[in-house]
Amino acid sequence: MSQIDVAIKHAGKTINLVLDTSQPSLVFKQAIYEQTGVPVERMKVMTKGVVLKEDTQWSKLALKSGHIFTVIGATGELPKPPEQPVVFLEDLTDGDASSSLRLPVGLVNLGNTCYMNSTLQCLRTIPELEIALRRFTATPQSGPNGMLTTELRRLYEAMSQTTDKMIPAIFLQKLRVVAPQFAEQRPGQGYAQQDAEECLGSILTAMRDSHLKVHTSDDSPPAELVEKYIMGEMTTEHLCDEAPEETSTVSVSAFLKLDCNINITTNYMQTGIKESLDQKIEKHSPTLGRTATYSQKSRISRLPSNLIVHMVRFWWRQDINKKAKIMRKVKFPFELDVLDFVTEDLKRKLLPVNARLKEIENDRHERRKVRKRTRKINTSSSVVVPSAPAPPVSPTVTVGGNEAPEGVERMSETIHDTVMSSDADADERDIRARETSELEALIDPELRADIGSNVTGIYELVGMITHKGASADSGHYIAFARADVLDSRDELNPDYDRDMDQWVRFDDDKVSPIPAEKVAALDGGGEDSAAYILLYRSKKAI
């Protein structure tokens, strides 16, 4: 019997229909739509406590003449065509695209100035920078450095108030006053290409010399931005290999970046950093009275909130009298644990909170997966519970058990998942508050008192500058930044399930979104874009 007389109940009315069991359930739903006006995509059809799905097999529902289906869903008009014509993303202007996608603005290339544009975009991922710039006022003693810092503040303010590309002509002019090497010209070629790493160093030096400070919300005095939030401290020990009895010498110095040396065996950034910290050098030995070989061992004794890593891809070739580029592929992490690079004393202080933060991050990852899975179920299988009592459950169907018909969704599971999702969303903020309190209690008192320092030893990648080409004197620089870091609204209203895999690509005035997996592929191996400067920030505990 392929056709059965059935009845549907909807909005207090009973409607008789003919169900053709030789057709899929979607055909039956279409017939219900024609009678009730409830769109198929908003319709839930239930019988005896179970929900009808597209792959439901009629033979498993024990249908008979007079069978009753309950239909839930609001009637509505069919979708109308858009009032405005559809405009595709590739047809939008740069300003319209930035506005619709909430993308930051780009910077116009003024003639081989991609090194400067990429540096400016990457620096914006330092949260304390724009906070410090808002309250900066140059003094007569600031000189050219203060003028450059003032122009940086003006430029960033203008970039945050428009969706159109910016022309950084005044900043470039001020930069060339502070660092005249960026005004170098080549006969018949205009201004020369420059090194983004040198540009970054010049800008940071100008901000340090102009005493750019971060004003915190508490009663503590303002702290120097560069010295406290970007610069770290390195402790270096020298041991004479040829005279073991010679007393070792220890020195302490500040550093602005960590170098990642690259040779024929370097495959990972961490390995290159370790090699730059442990080196063999030659210097005069007072014991031997001559030049001798020394083992130089450097370890970080203070970690800044923002850590810059420099991939040393350029080196001077004596045979051709110019800089050459090391093309080797070197993988870099999106999360960097620096415990292997610090002194034993600092490691002792970091270890308790470092280990606990890793455990908490694993727990958060598992909770995030559960919430996303629950939301996915609710989105695809949500039901509207009727005010009237549900129809009795057939004795042949075990609701919530393994014997339920194949292809039939169980109402009890759906309602349970909905409750679980709501509870998870409500509890996550409280759970994080407890976790943050626990981490705060583990922070070493000396590290807590050190404003601008990293107290966990864990960093996350937020910005990067890449270089494309075969030498430092040519090629092209492009900046990349994590999208959520650039959006201040995410800081005000944290979304614990936000997607941190979305990045933004700054190719001068061309700005576009890019997924994290494509950023990870920028590890070198040829003349294409390769990671050159990486900017990490302290991983947050919230």
C-alpha positions in Angstrom: 0.0 0.0 0.0 1.9 3.1 -1.3 -0.8 5.7 -0.5 -2.2 6.2 3.0 -4.9 8.6 4.2 -3.3 10.6 7.1 -4.2 13.8 9.0 -2.0 16.7 10.1 -2.6 19.0 13.1 -1.4 22.5 12.9 -2.4 25.7 14.8 -5.5 23.9 16.2 -6.7 22.7 12.8 -6.8 19.2 11.4 -6.1 18.7 7.7 -6.5 15.5 5.8 -3.8 14.5 3.3 -2.7 11.5 1.2 0.8 10.3 2.0 2.7 8.5 -0.8 5.2 6.1 0.9 7.0 5.6 -2.4 8.2 9.2 -2.2 10.7 10.7 0.3 9.6 12.7 3.3 10.6 15.9 1.6 7.7 15.4 -0.8 5.3 15.0 2.1 6.6 18.2 3.7 6.1 20.1 0.5 2.4 18.9 0.5 2.1 20.1 4.1 3.5 23.5 3.1 0.9 23.9 0.3 -1.8 23.3 2.9 -0.5 25.3 5.8 1.9 27.8 4.4 4.7 26.7 6.8 8.0 26.8 4.9 9.8 23.5 4.7 13.0 24.9 6.2 11.0 26.2 9.3 8.8 23.1 9.6 9.0 20.3 12.2 6.8 17.2 11.6 6.4 14.9 14.6 4.6 11.6 15.1 4.4 9.7 18.3 7.2 11.7 20.0 9.7 11.5 17.2 10.7 14.1 14.5 10.5 13.3 10.8 13.8 13.8 9.0 14.7 13.7 5.3 16.1 10.2 5.5 13.3 8.7 7.6 12.1 5.4 6.2 8.3 5.2 6.2 8.4 1.4 6.9 9.8 2.0 10.4 7.0 4.3 11.5 4.2 1.7 11.6 1.8 3.9 9.5 -1.8 3.1 9.0 -4.9 4.8 7.7 -5.9 7.8 9.9 -2.3 8.2 11.2 -1.9 11.7 12.8 1.2 14.0 12.3 1.7 17.1 14.3 3.2 20.1 12.5 5.1 22.9 14.3 6.2 26.1 12.7 5.1 29.6 11.8 3.6 30.4 8.5 5.4 33.0 6.4 5.7 34.5 3.0 8.1 33.1 0.5 11.5 34.8 0.3 11.4 38.0 -1.7 14.2 39.1 -4.1 16.7 41.6 -2.6 15.7 45.2 -3.0 19.2 46.1 -3.9 21.2 44.3 -6.6 23.8 41.8 -5.4 27.3 43.2 -5.4 30.2 40.7 -5.3 33.2 41.2 -3.1 35.6 41.5 -6.1 33.5 44.4 -7.5 33.7 46.5 -4.3 36.1 49.4 -3.9 38.8 49.1 -1.3 36.9 51.4 1.1 33.5 49.5 0.6 35.3 46.1 1.1 37.0 47.3 4.3 33.7 48.6 5.6 31.6 45.6 4.9 34.2 43.1 6.2 35.3 45.3 9.1 38.9 45.3 7.8 41.5 47.8 8.8 42.7 50.3 6.2 45.8 50.0 4.1 48.7 52.3 3.4 49.7 53.6 0.0 53.1 52.7 -1.3 55.0 56.0 -1.9 57.8 54.4 -3.9 59.5 51.3 -2.4 58.0 52.1 1.0 56.5 48.6 1.6 59.1 48.1 4.4 57.6 51.0 6.3 53.9 50.2 5.6 54.3 46.6 6.8 56.2 47.8 9.9 53.4 50.3 10.8 50.7 47.7 10.4 52.5 45.1 12.5 53.2 47.5 15.3 49.4 48.1 15.7 49.1 44.6 17.2 50.9 45.9 20.3 47.9 46.9 22.5 49.9 49.2 24.8 51.2 51.3 21.9 47.9 53.0 21.0 47.1 53.5 24.7 50.4 55.3 25.2 50.1 57.3 22.0 46.7 58.8 23.1 48.4 60.6 26.0 51.7 61.5 24.3 52.6 65.1 23.8 56.0 66.1 22.4 58.2 68.5 24.3 60.8 70.9 22.9 63.4 68.4 24.2 61.9 65.6 22.2 63.4 66.8 19.0 62.9 64.7 15.7 62.1 61.6 17.7 59.2 63.3 19.4 58.0 64.6 16.1 58.0 61.1 14.6 56.1 59.7 17.6 53.6 62.6 17.4 53.0 61.8 13.7 52.6 58.1 14.5 49.8 59.0 16.9 48.1 61.2 14.3 48.4 58.5 11.6 47.0 55.7 13.8 44.1 58.0 14.9 43.3 58.7 11.2 43.5 55.1 10.3 41.0 54.1 13.0 38.5 56.7 11.8 38.2 55.9 8.1 37.7 52.9 5.7 39.8 54.5 2.9 43.4 53.9 2.3 45.8 56.3 4.0 48.8 58.1 2.5 51.6 58.1 5.1 53.6 60.9 3.4 54.2 63.0 6.5 55.3 60.0 8.6 57.7 59.0 5.9 59.2 62.5 5.9 59.7 62.5 9.7 61.2 59.0 9.5 63.8 60.2 7.0 64.7 63.0 9.3 65.3 60.6 12.2 67.0 57.9 10.1 68.5 59.5 6.9 69.4 56.1 5.5 65.7 55.7 4.4 66.1 58.7 2.1 68.7 56.9 0.0 68.1 57.2 -3.7 69.5 55.3 -6.7 70.3 57.1 -10.0 67.3 56.8 -12.3 65.4 54.4 -9.9 64.1 56.8 -7.2 64.2 55.8 -3.5 65.9 52.6 -2.7 64.2 49.6 -1.1 65.1 49.3 2.7 65.1 46.7 5.4 61.9 46.3 7.4 63.9 45.1 10.4 66.0 48.3 10.4 62.8 50.4 10.0 61.3 48.7 13.0 64.4 49.4 15.1 64.4 53.0 14.1 60.8 53.6 15.0 61.1 51.8 18.4 64.3 53.8 19.2 62.5 57.0 18.4 59.6 56.1 20.7 62.1 55.1 23.5 64.1 58.3 23.1 60.9 60.4 23.2 59.9 58.6 26.5 56.6 57.3 25.3 54.8 56.0 28.4 51.9 53.7 29.3 49.5 55.1 31.9 47.8 52.2 33.7 44.5 52.5 35.5 45.9 51.9 39.0 48.0 54.2 41.2 51.3 53.0 39.8 53.4 55.6 37.9 53.5 55.5 34.1 55.9 53.0 32.6 58.2 53.5 29.6 56.5 51.6 26.7 59.6 50.3 24.9 61.8 49.6 27.9 59.1 47.9 29.9 56.7 46.3 27.4 58.9 45.5 24.4 62.5 45.2 25.6 63.8 42.3 27.6 66.9 41.6 29.6 69.6 39.1 28.7 72.2 37.6 31.0 75.4 36.4 29.2 78.2 34.2 30.5 81.6 33.7 28.8 83.7 30.6 29.5 87.2 30.2 28.0 87.4 26.8 26.3 91.2 26.9 26.2 91.6 28.0 29.8 89.0 26.3 32.0 90.6 27.6 35.1 89.8 31.2 34.0 87.0 32.8 35.9 83.9 33.2 33.8 82.5 36.6 33.2 78.8 37.5 33.4 77.1 40.5 31.9 73.5 41.8 31.7 72.2 43.8 28.8 68.8 44.8 27.3 67.6 43.4 24.1 64.9 44.6 21.6 64.5 41.3 19.7 65.5 37.7 19.7 67.5 36.5 16.7 66.7 33.2 15.0 69.9 32.1 13.2 69.4 30.0 10.1 71.8 27.4 8.8 71.6 24.3 6.7 70.2 22.3 9.7 67.7 24.8 11.0 64.1 23.5 10.5 62.3 25.2 13.4 62.4 28.7 14.8 63.0 27.5 18.4 66.2 25.7 17.2 67.4 28.9 15.5 66.8 31.0 18.6 68.7 28.5 20.8 71.6 28.5 18.4 71.8 32.3 18.6 71.9 32.1 22.4 74.7 29.5 22.5 77.7 30.5 20.3 81.4 30.2 20.0 83.3 33.5 19.9 86.9 34.6 19.9 88.2 37.3 22.2 91.3 38.2 24.2 92.0 35.9 27.2 93.8 37.7 30.1 94.9 34.2 31.3 96.5 33.2 28.0 97.5 36.7 26.9 96.1 36.1 23.4 92.9 35.6 21.5 91.1 32.4 22.5 87.9 30.6 21.9 85.0 31.2 24.3 81.7 29.6 24.9 79.0 32.3 25.0 75.8 31.3 26.8 73.0 33.8 26.9 69.7 33.4 28.7 66.7 35.7 29.1 66.5 37.1 32.7 63.4 39.3 32.0 60.6 38.7 29.5 58.7 41.6 28.0 54.9 41.5 27.3 55.6 41.8 23.6 58.4 39.7 22.1 59.9 40.4 18.7 61.6 37.5 16.8 63.9 38.3 13.9 64.5 35.6 11.3 68.1 36.3 10.3 67.5 35.7 6.6 69.9 38.3 5.2 73.7 38.1 5.4 76.5 40.0 3.7 78.3 38.1 0.9 81.8 39.3 0.5 82.2 37.8 -3.0 79.3 39.9 -4.4 79.5 42.7 -1.9 75.8 42.8 -1.1 73.2 41.2 1.1 72.0 37.8 0.2 68.8 36.0 1.4 68.6 32.6 3.1 65.6 30.9 1.5 65.5 27.9 3.9 62.1 26.8 5.2 61.9 27.4 8.9 58.6 26.6 10.7 57.4 29.0 13.4 54.8 28.3 16.2 51.6 30.2 16.8 52.1 29.6 20.5 55.7 30.0 21.8 56.9 28.6 25.2 60.2 30.3 26.1 61.1 28.3 29.2 64.1 26.8 27.4 65.5 30.3 26.7 65.4 31.8 30.2 67.7 31.7 33.2 67.2 29.0 35.9 66.1 31.7 38.3 63.4 33.0 36.0 62.4 29.5 35.0 61.8 28.7 38.7 59.5 31.7 39.0 57.6 31.0 35.8 57.1 27.2 36.0 54.1 27.0 38.4 51.9 29.4 36.4 53.3 28.2 33.1 52.3 24.5 33.8 48.9 25.4 35.1 48.1 27.7 32.2 48.8 24.9 29.8 46.4 22.6 31.7 43.7 25.3 31.8 44.1 26.0 28.0 43.5 22.3 27.3 40.4 22.3 29.5 39.1 25.4 27.7 39.8 23.8 24.4 37.7 20.8 25.3 34.8 23.0 26.6 34.9 25.0 23.5 34.6 21.9 21.3 31.6 20.8 23.4 29.9 24.2 23.1 30.5 24.4 19.3 29.2 20.8 18.8 26.1 21.5 20.9 25.4 24.7 19.0 25.7 22.9 15.8 23.2 20.3 16.9 20.8 22.9 18.1 21.1 25.0 14.9 20.3 22.0 12.7 17.8 20.2 15.0 16.1 22.7 17.2 12.4 22.2 17.8 9.5 24.4 19.1 7.8 22.6 22.0 4.0 22.9 21.6 1.9 24.2 24.5 -0.4 21.2 24.3 0.7 17.8 25.7 2.9 15.7 23.3 1.3 12.7 21.6 1.8 9.4 23.4 4.9 7.6 22.6 4.5 4.4 20.6 5.4 1.3 22.5 7.6 0.3 19.5 9.8 3.4 19.9 12.2 3.9 22.7 12.8 7.6 23.0 16.5 8.3 23.7 17.4 4.6 23.4 19.4 2.6 20.8 16.2 1.1 19.3 14.8 4.3 18.0 14.1 4.3 14.2 17.1 5.0 12.0 17.0 8.6 10.6 14.6 9.8 13.3 15.8 12.6 15.7 14.9 12.2 19.3 13.1 15.2 20.9 14.5 14.4 24.4 18.0 14.6 23.1 17.4 17.9 21.3 15.9 19.5 24.4 18.7 18.1 26.6 21.3 19.5 24.2 19.6 22.9 24.2 19.7 23.0 28.0 23.3 21.9 28.0 24.3 24.7 25.5 22.5 27.4 27.5 24.1 26.2 30.8 27.6 26.1 29.1 27.3 29.6 27.9 26.1 30.9 31.3 28.9 29.0 33.2 31.9 29.8 31.0 32.4 33.3 32.3 32.3 32.0 35.9 34.6 29.2 35.2 37.1 31.5 33.6 36.9 33.9 36.5 37.9 31.0 38.9 40.7 29.9 36.5 42.0 33.5 36.3 42.0 33.8 40.1 43.9 30.5 40.4 46.5 31.7 37.9 46.9 35.0 39.6 47.6 33.3 42.9 50.5 31.3 41.2 52.3 34.4 39.8 55.6 35.1 41.4 55.4 38.4 43.5 58.5 39.8 41.9 57.1 39.2 38.4 53.8 40.7 39.4 55.5 43.8 40.5 57.5 44.1 37.2 55.2 46.2 35.1 55.2 45.2 31.4 56.7 41.8 31.9 55.5 38.3 30.8 54.6 36.3 33.9 53.8 33.0 32.3 56.6 32.4 29.7 54.0 31.7 27.0 53.4 33.9 24.0 50.9 33.9 21.1 51.7 35.1 17.6 49.7 38.2 16.7 51.7 39.9 13.9 54.3 39.2 11.2 56.2 40.8 8.4 57.2 38.7 5.4 59.7 39.3 2.6 59.3 38.2 -1.0 62.4 38.2 -3.2 66.0 37.1 -3.4 67.8 40.0 -1.6 67.2 42.7 1.0 67.9 45.4 -1.6 64.8 44.3 -3.7 61.6 42.3 -3.2 58.5 43.2 -1.3 57.3 43.3 2.3 53.8 42.3 3.4 52.4 42.5 6.9 50.0 40.0 8.6 48.0 40.5 11.8 45.5 38.4 13.7 42.0 39.8 13.1 40.7 39.6 16.6 43.7 41.5 18.0 43.0 44.4 15.7 39.4 44.7 16.7 39.1 46.5 20.0 35.4 45.5 20.3 36.6 41.9 21.0 38.5 43.2 24.0 35.4 45.0 25.4 33.1 42.0 24.8 35.2 38.9 24.8 33.8 36.0 22.9 35.2 32.8 24.4 34.4 30.9 21.2 35.7 33.5 18.8 37.7 32.3 15.8 41.3 33.1 16.3 42.2 31.4 13.0 41.3 34.5 11.0 44.1 36.9 10.0 44.4 40.1 7.9 46.9 40.6 5.1 48.3 44.1 4.5 49.9 44.4 1.0 50.3 48.1 1.1 46.9 49.5 0.4 45.4 46.1 -0.5 43.9 44.6 2.7 42.3 41.2 2.7 41.3 38.4 5.1 43.4 35.2 5.2 43.1 32.0 7.2 45.7 30.9 9.7 46.7 27.8 7.7 47.9 30.1 4.9 49.8 32.2 7.4 51.5 29.0 8.6 52.6 28.3 5.1 54.7 31.5 5.0 57.8 29.7 6.4 60.1 30.1 3.4 61.6 27.6 1.1 61.8 29.9 -2.0 61.6 33.4 -3.2 58.0 33.7 -2.3 56.9 35.5 0.9 58.7 34.1 4.0 58.4 35.1 7.7 61.0 37.7 8.5 59.8 39.6 11.7 57.4 37.8 14.1 55.6 39.7 16.9 54.4 37.7 19.9 52.4 38.9 22.9 51.9 37.4 26.3 49.2 34.8 26.3 46.2 36.1 28.3 44.9 34.2 31.2 41.2 35.3 30.8 
